[in-house]
Amino acid sequence: MSVKDFAGKTVIVTGAASGFGKVTATRFHEKGASVVMVDKDAETLKSVAEQFADNALAITCDVSDPEAVEKMFSRAIGHFGQLDVLVNNAGIAVPGQPDEIDNATWSRVIGTDLSSIFYCSRTAIPHLKKTKGNIINVASISGMGADWNFPAYNAAKGGAVNLTRSLALDLGKYGIRVNAVNPGLCRTAMGKALVEDSEKAKRFIERTALGRLGEPEDVAPVIVFLASPEAGFVTGATVAVDGGTSASNGQPPMS
Ligand code: NAI
């Protein structure tokens, strides 16, 4: 049994139907939190949320839509009465050369991976002020250095990293902490196409220090730690969870 050190706390996790979000919501729930699981994929969300006996609320919401975000928060706060932790995790990755990305795709990626963080965080502020709560944004190592062929994703994740710092500066006076995690390539639905191509996966693994790809179970505990009182003096930080990929200067291994 895990220690129920989030008992009495309410946590919102976006993108909770899959990957990091699903495992993160599960971890918080195991630690006693009331969990609001948010996703735009209603069907998958419903089946995932059914695994939680109580203290969980599933809300279908497209977090790139500011009005939908307002409604989602009203439901969440109406149900649990407070908010302690917001995990902005929902995201999409769309490949394409810069001259191939149309306006709709650009807006969809920026809306989902960057604007959603702003919409959810802004709406959370009055509630987090009351609890001196905190925000964790799931950015990416693509927010520190770019991937080839993902211009919108790279731009959004770079924005997510600096929005984390900006929010941390402005919300610190309320006792609200804001941090980010930067995962490397992990085995989730999003990483599937790369992970299942053994040649591509091998090239990614060669760029890690630890010689393997990541799992959602590598990322979720770091999010939970950042949300916990043990990280009480950590804000504006970006924690790489990438097996050492970003420790490299980008040159291939020399030995
Ligand atoms: P995933 O595809 O398994 O899960 C993402 C979830 O977000 C899905 O359930 C999806 O329905 C939901 N979602 C997408 N757009 C949404 C929207 N507009 N509103 C509400 N929900 C929405 O992906 P994964 O890997 O768990 O990704 C989670 C986060 O981690 C994303 O922000 C992603 O960019 C980031 N990340 C993932 C990496 C990886 O290798 N898997 C590496 C670095 C960062």
py3Dmol code that shows the C-alpha trace and the ligand (Angstrom):
import py3Dmol

protein = """\
ATOM      1  CA  MET A   1       0.000   0.000   0.000  1.00  0.00           C
ATOM      2  CA  SER A   2       1.278   3.407  -0.819  1.00  0.00           C
ATOM      3  CA  VAL A   3       1.246   6.237   1.705  1.00  0.00           C
ATOM      4  CA  LYS A   4      -1.910   8.322   1.324  1.00  0.00           C
ATOM      5  CA  ASP A   5       0.005  11.589   1.337  1.00  0.00           C
ATOM      6  CA  PHE A   6      -2.437  13.223  -1.081  1.00  0.00           C
ATOM      7  CA  ALA A   7      -5.503  12.396   1.015  1.00  0.00           C
ATOM      8  CA  GLY A   8      -7.884  15.367   1.077  1.00  0.00           C
ATOM      9  CA  LYS A   9      -6.264  16.868  -2.044  1.00  0.00           C
ATOM     10  CA  THR A  10      -7.900  17.282  -5.445  1.00  0.00           C
ATOM     11  CA  VAL A  11      -5.860  16.838  -8.607  1.00  0.00           C
ATOM     12  CA  ILE A  12      -6.871  17.616 -12.202  1.00  0.00           C
ATOM     13  CA  VAL A  13      -4.995  15.646 -14.864  1.00  0.00           C
ATOM     14  CA  THR A  14      -5.553  16.507 -18.531  1.00  0.00           C
ATOM     15  CA  GLY A  15      -5.014  13.869 -21.188  1.00  0.00           C
ATOM     16  CA  ALA A  16      -5.847  11.284 -18.533  1.00  0.00           C
ATOM     17  CA  ALA A  17      -7.239   8.604 -20.860  1.00  0.00           C
ATOM     18  CA  SER A  18      -3.831   7.414 -22.046  1.00  0.00           C
ATOM     19  CA  GLY A  19      -0.080   7.328 -21.520  1.00  0.00           C
ATOM     20  CA  PHE A  20       1.468   9.582 -18.891  1.00  0.00           C
ATOM     21  CA  GLY A  21      -1.879  11.101 -17.910  1.00  0.00           C
ATOM     22  CA  LYS A  22      -3.465   7.752 -17.156  1.00  0.00           C
ATOM     23  CA  VAL A  23      -0.566   6.535 -15.033  1.00  0.00           C
ATOM     24  CA  THR A  24      -0.236   9.908 -13.291  1.00  0.00           C
ATOM     25  CA  ALA A  25      -3.949   9.973 -12.395  1.00  0.00           C
ATOM     26  CA  THR A  26      -3.617   6.421 -11.058  1.00  0.00           C
ATOM     27  CA  ARG A  27      -0.591   7.339  -8.919  1.00  0.00           C
ATOM     28  CA  PHE A  28      -2.350  10.345  -7.366  1.00  0.00           C
ATOM     29  CA  HIS A  29      -5.443   8.244  -6.730  1.00  0.00           C
ATOM     30  CA  GLU A  30      -3.366   5.525  -5.043  1.00  0.00           C
ATOM     31  CA  LYS A  31      -1.950   8.251  -2.805  1.00  0.00           C
ATOM     32  CA  GLY A  32      -5.409   9.228  -1.656  1.00  0.00           C
ATOM     33  CA  ALA A  33      -6.175  12.171  -3.949  1.00  0.00           C
ATOM     34  CA  SER A  34      -9.548  12.901  -5.468  1.00  0.00           C
ATOM     35  CA  VAL A  35      -8.790  12.859  -9.162  1.00  0.00           C
ATOM     36  CA  VAL A  36     -10.462  14.716 -12.012  1.00  0.00           C
ATOM     37  CA  MET A  37      -9.586  12.907 -15.231  1.00  0.00           C
ATOM     38  CA  VAL A  38      -9.950  15.113 -18.290  1.00  0.00           C
ATOM     39  CA  ASP A  39      -9.675  14.036 -21.911  1.00  0.00           C
ATOM     40  CA  LYS A  40     -11.308  14.757 -25.259  1.00  0.00           C
ATOM     41  CA  ASP A  41     -11.533  11.016 -26.037  1.00  0.00           C
ATOM     42  CA  ALA A  42     -14.811  10.318 -24.211  1.00  0.00           C
ATOM     43  CA  GLU A  43     -14.979   6.585 -24.834  1.00  0.00           C
ATOM     44  CA  THR A  44     -11.453   5.714 -23.672  1.00  0.00           C
ATOM     45  CA  LEU A  45     -11.739   8.108 -20.740  1.00  0.00           C
ATOM     46  CA  LYS A  46     -14.923   6.381 -19.571  1.00  0.00           C
ATOM     47  CA  SER A  47     -13.328   2.929 -19.638  1.00  0.00           C
ATOM     48  CA  VAL A  48     -10.207   4.174 -17.804  1.00  0.00           C
ATOM     49  CA  ALA A  49     -12.217   6.050 -15.158  1.00  0.00           C
ATOM     50  CA  GLU A  50     -14.313   2.939 -14.471  1.00  0.00           C
ATOM     51  CA  GLN A  51     -11.199   1.390 -12.918  1.00  0.00           C
ATOM     52  CA  PHE A  52     -11.433   3.898 -10.057  1.00  0.00           C
ATOM     53  CA  ALA A  53     -14.021   2.881  -7.494  1.00  0.00           C
ATOM     54  CA  ASP A  54     -14.503   6.281  -5.942  1.00  0.00           C
ATOM     55  CA  ASN A  55     -12.947   9.750  -5.590  1.00  0.00           C
ATOM     56  CA  ALA A  56     -12.636  10.115  -9.339  1.00  0.00           C
ATOM     57  CA  LEU A  57     -14.536  12.208 -11.838  1.00  0.00           C
ATOM     58  CA  ALA A  58     -14.157  11.859 -15.612  1.00  0.00           C
ATOM     59  CA  ILE A  59     -14.844  14.964 -17.693  1.00  0.00           C
ATOM     60  CA  THR A  60     -14.776  14.990 -21.473  1.00  0.00           C
ATOM     61  CA  CYS A  61     -13.207  18.258 -22.564  1.00  0.00           C
ATOM     62  CA  ASP A  62     -11.105  19.621 -25.400  1.00  0.00           C
ATOM     63  CA  VAL A  63      -8.573  21.640 -23.417  1.00  0.00           C
ATOM     64  CA  SER A  64      -7.645  23.726 -26.465  1.00  0.00           C
ATOM     65  CA  ASP A  65     -11.102  25.337 -26.209  1.00  0.00           C
ATOM     66  CA  PRO A  66     -11.090  28.060 -23.511  1.00  0.00           C
ATOM     67  CA  GLU A  67     -14.876  27.936 -23.004  1.00  0.00           C
ATOM     68  CA  ALA A  68     -14.809  24.166 -22.593  1.00  0.00           C
ATOM     69  CA  VAL A  69     -12.005  24.594 -20.049  1.00  0.00           C
ATOM     70  CA  GLU A  70     -14.129  27.048 -18.008  1.00  0.00           C
ATOM     71  CA  LYS A  71     -17.009  24.548 -17.971  1.00  0.00           C
ATOM     72  CA  MET A  72     -14.700  21.673 -17.042  1.00  0.00           C
ATOM     73  CA  PHE A  73     -13.351  23.622 -14.043  1.00  0.00           C
ATOM     74  CA  SER A  74     -16.875  24.541 -12.908  1.00  0.00           C
ATOM     75  CA  ARG A  75     -17.824  20.868 -12.899  1.00  0.00           C
ATOM     76  CA  ALA A  76     -14.614  19.777 -11.183  1.00  0.00           C
ATOM     77  CA  ILE A  77     -14.757  22.397  -8.431  1.00  0.00           C
ATOM     78  CA  GLY A  78     -18.510  21.912  -8.075  1.00  0.00           C
ATOM     79  CA  HIS A  79     -17.894  18.217  -7.451  1.00  0.00           C
ATOM     80  CA  PHE A  80     -14.826  18.223  -5.191  1.00  0.00           C
ATOM     81  CA  GLY A  81     -14.962  21.812  -3.851  1.00  0.00           C
ATOM     82  CA  GLN A  82     -11.253  22.612  -4.210  1.00  0.00           C
ATOM     83  CA  LEU A  83      -8.165  22.248  -6.370  1.00  0.00           C
ATOM     84  CA  ASP A  84      -4.668  21.459  -5.106  1.00  0.00           C
ATOM     85  CA  VAL A  85      -2.776  20.247  -8.179  1.00  0.00           C
ATOM     86  CA  LEU A  86      -3.214  20.821 -11.918  1.00  0.00           C
ATOM     87  CA  VAL A  87      -1.316  18.562 -14.302  1.00  0.00           C
ATOM     88  CA  ASN A  88      -1.339  19.999 -17.832  1.00  0.00           C
ATOM     89  CA  ASN A  89      -0.462  16.856 -19.736  1.00  0.00           C
ATOM     90  CA  ALA A  90      -2.754  16.628 -22.800  1.00  0.00           C
ATOM     91  CA  GLY A  91      -0.816  16.818 -26.025  1.00  0.00           C
ATOM     92  CA  ILE A  92      -0.530  15.839 -29.663  1.00  0.00           C
ATOM     93  CA  ALA A  93       2.428  15.588 -32.038  1.00  0.00           C
ATOM     94  CA  VAL A  94       1.965  16.185 -35.763  1.00  0.00           C
ATOM     95  CA  PRO A  95       4.946  15.694 -38.088  1.00  0.00           C
ATOM     96  CA  GLY A  96       5.565  17.696 -41.242  1.00  0.00           C
ATOM     97  CA  GLN A  97       8.016  19.981 -42.970  1.00  0.00           C
ATOM     98  CA  PRO A  98       7.532  23.702 -42.298  1.00  0.00           C
ATOM     99  CA  ASP A  99       6.110  24.229 -45.805  1.00  0.00           C
ATOM    100  CA  GLU A 100       3.649  21.359 -45.340  1.00  0.00           C
ATOM    101  CA  ILE A 101       2.027  22.435 -42.058  1.00  0.00           C
ATOM    102  CA  ASP A 102      -1.255  24.181 -42.877  1.00  0.00           C
ATOM    103  CA  ASN A 103      -2.933  26.796 -40.691  1.00  0.00           C
ATOM    104  CA  ALA A 104      -5.400  24.355 -39.160  1.00  0.00           C
ATOM    105  CA  THR A 105      -2.639  21.937 -38.130  1.00  0.00           C
ATOM    106  CA  TRP A 106      -0.480  24.738 -36.706  1.00  0.00           C
ATOM    107  CA  SER A 107      -3.427  26.052 -34.669  1.00  0.00           C
ATOM    108  CA  ARG A 108      -4.419  22.579 -33.476  1.00  0.00           C
ATOM    109  CA  VAL A 109      -0.930  21.736 -32.213  1.00  0.00           C
ATOM    110  CA  ILE A 110      -0.307  25.127 -30.595  1.00  0.00           C
ATOM    111  CA  GLY A 111      -3.827  25.059 -29.155  1.00  0.00           C
ATOM    112  CA  THR A 112      -3.457  21.603 -27.650  1.00  0.00           C
ATOM    113  CA  ASP A 113       0.174  21.691 -26.517  1.00  0.00           C
ATOM    114  CA  LEU A 114       0.578  25.328 -25.466  1.00  0.00           C
ATOM    115  CA  SER A 115      -2.633  27.393 -25.292  1.00  0.00           C
ATOM    116  CA  SER A 116      -4.349  24.668 -23.236  1.00  0.00           C
ATOM    117  CA  ILE A 117      -1.700  25.120 -20.538  1.00  0.00           C
ATOM    118  CA  PHE A 118      -2.494  28.815 -20.391  1.00  0.00           C
ATOM    119  CA  TYR A 119      -6.279  28.311 -20.399  1.00  0.00           C
ATOM    120  CA  CYS A 120      -6.219  25.642 -17.668  1.00  0.00           C
ATOM    121  CA  SER A 121      -3.638  27.450 -15.529  1.00  0.00           C
ATOM    122  CA  ARG A 122      -5.445  30.804 -15.754  1.00  0.00           C
ATOM    123  CA  THR A 123      -8.720  29.178 -14.732  1.00  0.00           C
ATOM    124  CA  ALA A 124      -7.012  27.310 -11.901  1.00  0.00           C
ATOM    125  CA  ILE A 125      -5.416  30.393 -10.298  1.00  0.00           C
ATOM    126  CA  PRO A 126      -8.281  31.475  -7.976  1.00  0.00           C
ATOM    127  CA  HIS A 127      -8.640  27.896  -6.728  1.00  0.00           C
ATOM    128  CA  LEU A 128      -4.900  27.301  -6.279  1.00  0.00           C
ATOM    129  CA  LYS A 129      -4.579  30.588  -4.374  1.00  0.00           C
ATOM    130  CA  LYS A 130      -6.894  29.142  -1.724  1.00  0.00           C
ATOM    131  CA  THR A 131      -4.923  25.901  -1.314  1.00  0.00           C
ATOM    132  CA  LYS A 132      -1.407  27.198  -2.142  1.00  0.00           C
ATOM    133  CA  GLY A 133      -1.449  24.484  -4.749  1.00  0.00           C
ATOM    134  CA  ASN A 134       0.743  23.847  -7.724  1.00  0.00           C
ATOM    135  CA  ILE A 135       0.877  23.219 -11.469  1.00  0.00           C
ATOM    136  CA  ILE A 136       2.945  20.680 -13.383  1.00  0.00           C
ATOM    137  CA  ASN A 137       3.231  21.025 -17.143  1.00  0.00           C
ATOM    138  CA  VAL A 138       4.240  18.073 -19.279  1.00  0.00           C
ATOM    139  CA  ALA A 139       6.505  19.669 -21.882  1.00  0.00           C
ATOM    140  CA  SER A 140       9.194  17.636 -23.688  1.00  0.00           C
ATOM    141  CA  ILE A 141      12.879  17.556 -24.464  1.00  0.00           C
ATOM    142  CA  SER A 142      11.587  18.995 -27.766  1.00  0.00           C
ATOM    143  CA  GLY A 143      11.013  22.176 -25.770  1.00  0.00           C
ATOM    144  CA  MET A 144      14.758  22.582 -25.123  1.00  0.00           C
ATOM    145  CA  GLY A 145      16.181  21.467 -28.475  1.00  0.00           C
ATOM    146  CA  ALA A 146      14.154  20.774 -31.611  1.00  0.00           C
ATOM    147  CA  ASP A 147      13.247  17.525 -33.342  1.00  0.00           C
ATOM    148  CA  TRP A 148      13.553  17.353 -37.102  1.00  0.00           C
ATOM    149  CA  ASN A 149      10.150  17.492 -38.901  1.00  0.00           C
ATOM    150  CA  PHE A 150       8.008  18.684 -35.946  1.00  0.00           C
ATOM    151  CA  PRO A 151       8.004  22.518 -36.182  1.00  0.00           C
ATOM    152  CA  ALA A 152       4.630  23.121 -34.516  1.00  0.00           C
ATOM    153  CA  TYR A 153       5.305  20.625 -31.723  1.00  0.00           C
ATOM    154  CA  ASN A 154       8.761  22.065 -31.059  1.00  0.00           C
ATOM    155  CA  ALA A 155       7.366  25.602 -30.964  1.00  0.00           C
ATOM    156  CA  ALA A 156       4.561  24.598 -28.598  1.00  0.00           C
ATOM    157  CA  LYS A 157       6.844  22.686 -26.233  1.00  0.00           C
ATOM    158  CA  GLY A 158       9.416  25.498 -26.185  1.00  0.00           C
ATOM    159  CA  GLY A 159       6.535  27.789 -25.288  1.00  0.00           C
ATOM    160  CA  ALA A 160       5.372  25.396 -22.584  1.00  0.00           C
ATOM    161  CA  VAL A 161       8.804  25.476 -20.923  1.00  0.00           C
ATOM    162  CA  ASN A 162       8.962  29.272 -20.874  1.00  0.00           C
ATOM    163  CA  LEU A 163       5.287  29.626 -19.889  1.00  0.00           C
ATOM    164  CA  THR A 164       6.161  27.423 -16.904  1.00  0.00           C
ATOM    165  CA  ARG A 165       8.870  29.899 -15.865  1.00  0.00           C
ATOM    166  CA  SER A 166       6.600  32.881 -16.477  1.00  0.00           C
ATOM    167  CA  LEU A 167       3.752  31.429 -14.399  1.00  0.00           C
ATOM    168  CA  ALA A 168       6.192  30.469 -11.650  1.00  0.00           C
ATOM    169  CA  LEU A 169       7.423  34.075 -11.406  1.00  0.00           C
ATOM    170  CA  ASP A 170       3.954  35.620 -11.311  1.00  0.00           C
ATOM    171  CA  LEU A 171       2.230  33.067  -9.076  1.00  0.00           C
ATOM    172  CA  GLY A 172       4.970  32.595  -6.488  1.00  0.00           C
ATOM    173  CA  LYS A 173       3.584  35.502  -4.464  1.00  0.00           C
ATOM    174  CA  TYR A 174       0.447  33.422  -3.856  1.00  0.00           C
ATOM    175  CA  GLY A 175       2.461  30.397  -2.756  1.00  0.00           C
ATOM    176  CA  ILE A 176       1.616  28.660  -6.034  1.00  0.00           C
ATOM    177  CA  ARG A 177       4.464  26.630  -7.526  1.00  0.00           C
ATOM    178  CA  VAL A 178       4.715  25.873 -11.269  1.00  0.00           C
ATOM    179  CA  ASN A 179       7.093  23.291 -12.728  1.00  0.00           C
ATOM    180  CA  ALA A 180       7.537  21.234 -15.884  1.00  0.00           C
ATOM    181  CA  VAL A 181       8.750  17.776 -16.786  1.00  0.00           C
ATOM    182  CA  ASN A 182      10.518  17.121 -20.073  1.00  0.00           C
ATOM    183  CA  PRO A 183      10.136  13.478 -21.047  1.00  0.00           C
ATOM    184  CA  GLY A 184      12.235  11.873 -23.766  1.00  0.00           C
ATOM    185  CA  LEU A 185      10.760   9.284 -26.110  1.00  0.00           C
ATOM    186  CA  CYS A 186       8.470   6.977 -24.143  1.00  0.00           C
ATOM    187  CA  ARG A 187       6.264   4.022 -24.909  1.00  0.00           C
ATOM    188  CA  THR A 188       2.802   5.557 -25.140  1.00  0.00           C
ATOM    189  CA  ALA A 189       0.222   5.895 -27.904  1.00  0.00           C
ATOM    190  CA  MET A 190       2.018   9.071 -28.987  1.00  0.00           C
ATOM    191  CA  GLY A 191       5.440   7.422 -29.161  1.00  0.00           C
ATOM    192  CA  LYS A 192       4.054   4.253 -30.793  1.00  0.00           C
ATOM    193  CA  ALA A 193       5.058   4.908 -34.431  1.00  0.00           C
ATOM    194  CA  LEU A 194       8.686   5.483 -33.433  1.00  0.00           C
ATOM    195  CA  VAL A 195       8.855   2.826 -30.739  1.00  0.00           C
ATOM    196  CA  GLU A 196       7.442   0.101 -32.989  1.00  0.00           C
ATOM    197  CA  ASP A 197       9.903   0.845 -35.786  1.00  0.00           C
ATOM    198  CA  SER A 198      12.853  -1.122 -34.407  1.00  0.00           C
ATOM    199  CA  GLU A 199      15.462   0.734 -36.490  1.00  0.00           C
ATOM    200  CA  LYS A 200      14.170   4.134 -35.356  1.00  0.00           C
ATOM    201  CA  ALA A 201      13.804   2.956 -31.760  1.00  0.00           C
ATOM    202  CA  LYS A 202      17.418   1.723 -31.830  1.00  0.00           C
ATOM    203  CA  ARG A 203      18.634   5.158 -32.970  1.00  0.00           C
ATOM    204  CA  PHE A 204      16.702   6.824 -30.136  1.00  0.00           C
ATOM    205  CA  ILE A 205      18.031   4.344 -27.573  1.00  0.00           C
ATOM    206  CA  GLU A 206      21.608   5.055 -28.733  1.00  0.00           C
ATOM    207  CA  ARG A 207      21.035   8.703 -27.769  1.00  0.00           C
ATOM    208  CA  THR A 208      20.100   7.842 -24.179  1.00  0.00           C
ATOM    209  CA  ALA A 209      22.689   7.362 -21.456  1.00  0.00           C
ATOM    210  CA  LEU A 210      20.626   4.612 -19.825  1.00  0.00           C
ATOM    211  CA  GLY A 211      20.226   2.535 -22.990  1.00  0.00           C
ATOM    212  CA  ARG A 212      16.445   2.291 -23.082  1.00  0.00           C
ATOM    213  CA  LEU A 213      13.271   4.167 -23.957  1.00  0.00           C
ATOM    214  CA  GLY A 214      11.075   5.622 -21.253  1.00  0.00           C
ATOM    215  CA  GLU A 215       7.812   4.315 -19.841  1.00  0.00           C
ATOM    216  CA  PRO A 216       4.853   6.277 -18.432  1.00  0.00           C
ATOM    217  CA  GLU A 217       5.890   4.791 -15.058  1.00  0.00           C
ATOM    218  CA  ASP A 218       9.187   6.713 -15.344  1.00  0.00           C
ATOM    219  CA  VAL A 219       7.400  10.027 -15.770  1.00  0.00           C
ATOM    220  CA  ALA A 220       4.418   9.828 -13.389  1.00  0.00           C
ATOM    221  CA  PRO A 221       6.436   9.600 -10.118  1.00  0.00           C
ATOM    222  CA  VAL A 222       8.411  12.720 -11.048  1.00  0.00           C
ATOM    223  CA  ILE A 223       5.154  14.606 -11.564  1.00  0.00           C
ATOM    224  CA  VAL A 224       3.864  13.339  -8.218  1.00  0.00           C
ATOM    225  CA  PHE A 225       7.114  14.395  -6.514  1.00  0.00           C
ATOM    226  CA  LEU A 226       6.945  17.908  -7.987  1.00  0.00           C
ATOM    227  CA  ALA A 227       3.353  18.176  -6.718  1.00  0.00           C
ATOM    228  CA  SER A 228       4.323  17.064  -3.213  1.00  0.00           C
ATOM    229  CA  PRO A 229       5.413  19.197  -0.216  1.00  0.00           C
ATOM    230  CA  GLU A 230       8.904  17.639  -0.556  1.00  0.00           C
ATOM    231  CA  ALA A 231       9.308  19.867  -3.641  1.00  0.00           C
ATOM    232  CA  GLY A 232       8.101  22.899  -1.674  1.00  0.00           C
ATOM    233  CA  PHE A 233      11.074  25.108  -2.699  1.00  0.00           C
ATOM    234  CA  VAL A 234      11.024  24.014  -6.361  1.00  0.00           C
ATOM    235  CA  THR A 235       9.326  26.349  -8.814  1.00  0.00           C
ATOM    236  CA  GLY A 236      10.009  27.439 -12.382  1.00  0.00           C
ATOM    237  CA  ALA A 237      12.049  24.253 -12.837  1.00  0.00           C
ATOM    238  CA  THR A 238      12.093  21.907 -15.785  1.00  0.00           C
ATOM    239  CA  VAL A 239      13.025  18.339 -14.940  1.00  0.00           C
ATOM    240  CA  ALA A 240      14.272  16.131 -17.766  1.00  0.00           C
ATOM    241  CA  VAL A 241      12.954  12.552 -17.582  1.00  0.00           C
ATOM    242  CA  ASP A 242      14.753  11.270 -20.632  1.00  0.00           C
ATOM    243  CA  GLY A 243      17.328   8.664 -19.626  1.00  0.00           C
ATOM    244  CA  GLY A 244      20.061  11.235 -20.210  1.00  0.00           C
ATOM    245  CA  THR A 245      19.214  12.157 -23.811  1.00  0.00           C
ATOM    246  CA  SER A 246      19.402  15.893 -23.126  1.00  0.00           C
ATOM    247  CA  ALA A 247      22.713  15.490 -21.299  1.00  0.00           C
ATOM    248  CA  SER A 248      24.314  15.068 -24.721  1.00  0.00           C
ATOM    249  CA  ASN A 249      25.508  17.949 -26.890  1.00  0.00           C
ATOM    250  CA  GLY A 250      23.784  16.257 -29.839  1.00  0.00           C
ATOM    251  CA  GLN A 251      26.855  14.643 -31.389  1.00  0.00           C
ATOM    252  CA  PRO A 252      26.690  10.861 -31.842  1.00  0.00           C
ATOM    253  CA  PRO A 253      28.563   8.633 -29.344  1.00  0.00           C
ATOM    254  CA  MET A 254      32.327   8.746 -30.030  1.00  0.00           C
ATOM    255  CA  SER A 255      33.103   5.286 -28.693  1.00  0.00           C
TER     256      SER A 255
END
"""
ligand_1 = """\
44
NAI
P -0.942 9.791 -25.413
O -1.328 10.004 -26.844
O -0.804 8.423 -24.890
O -1.953 10.590 -24.458
C -2.346 11.909 -24.707
C -3.774 12.077 -24.241
O -4.147 13.460 -24.448
C -4.780 11.240 -25.063
O -5.642 10.526 -24.204
C -5.546 12.283 -25.869
O -6.899 11.916 -26.150
C -5.459 13.504 -24.964
N -5.656 14.747 -25.685
C -5.100 15.122 -26.855
N -5.573 16.318 -27.229
C -6.442 16.719 -26.273
C -7.264 17.866 -26.089
N -7.279 18.863 -26.992
N -8.052 17.946 -24.998
C -8.056 16.938 -24.079
N -7.317 15.813 -24.195
C -6.511 15.711 -25.280
O 0.410 10.607 -25.257
P 1.482 10.708 -24.074
O 2.747 10.217 -24.627
O 0.981 10.178 -22.807
O 1.601 12.298 -24.005
C 1.283 13.056 -22.857
C 2.111 14.318 -22.915
O 3.485 13.977 -22.881
C 1.912 15.164 -24.171
O 1.873 16.529 -23.834
C 3.154 14.853 -24.981
O 3.499 15.888 -25.862
C 4.177 14.670 -23.892
N 5.368 13.935 -24.277
C 5.299 12.643 -24.735
C 6.453 11.951 -25.071
C 6.430 10.529 -25.541
O 7.446 10.038 -26.029
N 5.347 9.795 -25.402
C 7.766 12.588 -24.967
C 7.730 13.945 -24.470
C 6.568 14.573 -24.146
"""
view = py3Dmol.view(width=600, height=400)
view.addModel(protein, "pdb")
view.setStyle({"model": 0}, {"cartoon": {"style": "trace"}})
view.addModel(ligand_1, "xyz")
view.setStyle({"model": 1}, {"stick": {}})
view.zoomTo()
view.show()
